[in-house]
């Protein structure tokens, strides 16, 4: 369960909450279900749910990193386009 906790903590960044909220919520729900299964001593079910929680947390982290990177690229592209337009509007050197 500590690996699940670590995976969820790693995914629960501001970007994770922004870009992968559904996956993060699923991981937390599966984590809670795994803990409930452990309390009932249903260790097979707890293991399965913990594995699902870790997979969803890993997915949330990967998705948030990818979408954050795409957002950064889009912002840089927009900045570059603005600079290009400003440079083209300047008078040519004499």
Protein Blocks (a to p, Z undefined) as FASTA:
>chain_A
ZZmmmmmmmmmpfklmmmmmmmmmmmmmmmmmmmmmmmnopaklmmmmmmmmmmmmmmmm
mmmmmmmmmmmmmmmmmmmmmmmmmmmmpccdZZ
